[in-house]
Amino acid sequence: MNHALHNLVLPGLDFGAPAELYARVDGNCRVSLAQRKLYFKTGGRVAFDTYFNGFSVDTWKRVCGISSLSLSLCGQGSFVARIGLHRASHEHTRAGHRLRPVQRWWDEREIELRDGEPGGFDLPCWDQIETGMLYLELEALGEGRLDSGFFATTSPPPHRVKLGIVITHFNRKQYVLPAIRRIADGLRNQPEWLDRIGLVVVDNSRTIDPAEAVGATLIPSRNLGGSGGFARGLLYLQDQGSYTHALFMDDDASCELESIFRTYALLGYARVPKLAVAGSLLREDEPYRLFEKSAKFDGACRSLKSGLDLRRVDDLLEAERTEVRPDYGAWWFFAFPIAETRYYPFPYFVRGDDVMFGITNDFAIHTLNGIGGWGGDFGIKKSPWTSYLDMRSHLLNSMVLRNKSVTFLAVLFAYNLGRQLFSYNYASARAINLALAHLLEGAGFWRRNIDTLAIRAEIAAFSGAEALVPLDALDFAAVHREDKPESWLRRLGRIVTMNGFLVPGGWLDARVLYQSKGFYGSAKDIFLYRRVLYQCEGLGIGYLANHDKRLFFTELMRGVRLMWVLLRQGQRLRAEYRSAVAELASPAFWRGVFATDARSATE
């Protein structure tokens, strides 16, 4: 009996991704995006050495111990099927080492496909291959069609897996309802998955009607953010008793269903019980560009493999190279074993909970090309609220998880505060100050503010200046500064004048400077400009920020006072938080929270 490991994913319309992520076709091969099929004329060729369809030898041999491999195809027509391999080789150049893909063919067969009769063959070359990306190439000997295909093994999975998908939702029905339908329909269309994979939606906004969530277990809940939503879903899976693994997914992260099925196969064949699977995130605005393939945390979140072009074979090989062990996988797609989960989410609400969850549970995190989805630009999403969330989680995670010195924490805080002040983002600077003030209150703060309701209201009250509104740079005749090296004299002037805040207002350039919206502006470009237009590229929205000495020095002095308190009380806080994490990130803590909510609902 064959056990599917890796299904071919043909290009479609669902996500607007380029076809090169799925298949490389020539002029005699036509892609039907609506049908997700390939049509061939005589001589037409397709190669599957792509992000979604390249078969990772290292993963399936080293991580899963797969000892046999075969290929099955469905369609119609006569083809030559070739099995190729790309592996990475290091080339020495004058500029240093460069990764160069090396290709060779391992097998070639003529294969006849008939409607309703899958065709295929064993791959004896599997015994001889140790590393690289295995792939299929098809050449049509006449007119033909390819409907589907998969790599399989005769070895049964050593582990029984029942995977519970948990999606947390808040007021984003336009995103979550299509995701529910896509997953539920995909499971119904392949009935063998119905008793293997379940879908749980924790509705933090309590706006989804059960009739809208057919195929999912719907759990209405108070809005406790992603932390509370995923904790609620994890408790449900644990209490059911039949689930072995959980998969956390955001409601705004879109993925191919094969990412879920491939994850299931990985977990079933995993050689180590602590194996967790972190899905990649690709950028929605550049759907071939890798944003993150798991991450490290050393006081800052360091995305691994960021920026790779996943249409390129050399970048695909680079994405699969493992130089460092990941610390965590973000919750746009993170699967893990329930039995190996000692710590539940810390009540961060959102931001930073995935970091602490991954590190405290010490999962053996693995990534794989073809497992992942697309998400929006985090720089565009940046706001005073996210600045607050990021600052407090970075400080606490650095303090507790990485044992960073109090001096490091103070520098981390000052650096982030300064970036916003010099960007004229005074609301974000105020939010960063508020984050440290709340951290200094100790562990009791988190118990009192688990829903962040009062905090969100407080920050919303002063965030108006950074609200995104329709704006056009042409209306302001905004200046675009050329990106060129800065002279030492100009840099010295910026330092001496605190980037222009010690310069009389009358000396400032009255023109509007253009900056692409991101996490912060460029201090060297903003220097001596009175106004800055932050605009989201291609979206026609943004906001205007102004040089304001009063707001600058108000937040600067508030930050200095808070930093002084941190330096004096940091060691005491570290001891308090280390003790508190074991409680606040425990199943018992969350059971108490949800039990209180249930009692309140009945009163």
Secondary structure, DSSP 4 states (H G I P E B T S, - for coil): --EEEEE-----SSS---GGGT-EE-TTEEEETTTTEEEE-TT-EEE--STTT-EEHHIIIIIT-----EEEEEEEEEEEEEEEEEEEEEEEETTEEEEEEEEEEEEEEEEEEBTTB-EEEE-GGGGG--SSEEEEEEEESSSEEEEEEEEEESSPPSS---EEEEEEESS-HHHHHHHHHHHHHHHHHSGGGTTTEEEEEEETT----GGGGTTSEEEE----HHHHHHHHHHHHHHHHS---EEEEEETT-EE-HHHHHHHHHHHHH-SSTTEEEEPEEEESSSTTBEEESSEEESSSEEETTTT-BTTSHHHHHHHH--SS--SB--TTSEEEEGGG------S-SSSSHHHHHHHHHT-EEE--TT-EEEE--HHHH--HHHHHHHHHHHHHHHHHTS---HHHHHHHHHHHHHHHHTTT-HHHHHHHHHHHHHHTT-THHHHHTTT-HHHHHHHHHT-GGG--EE--GGGGT-B-----PPPHHHHHHHHHTTTTTTS-GGGSEEEEEEEE-SSS--HHHHTTEEEEEEEETTTTEEEEEE--HHHHHHHHHHHHHHHHHHHHHHHHHHHHHHHHHHHHTSHHHHHHHHHHHHHHHH-
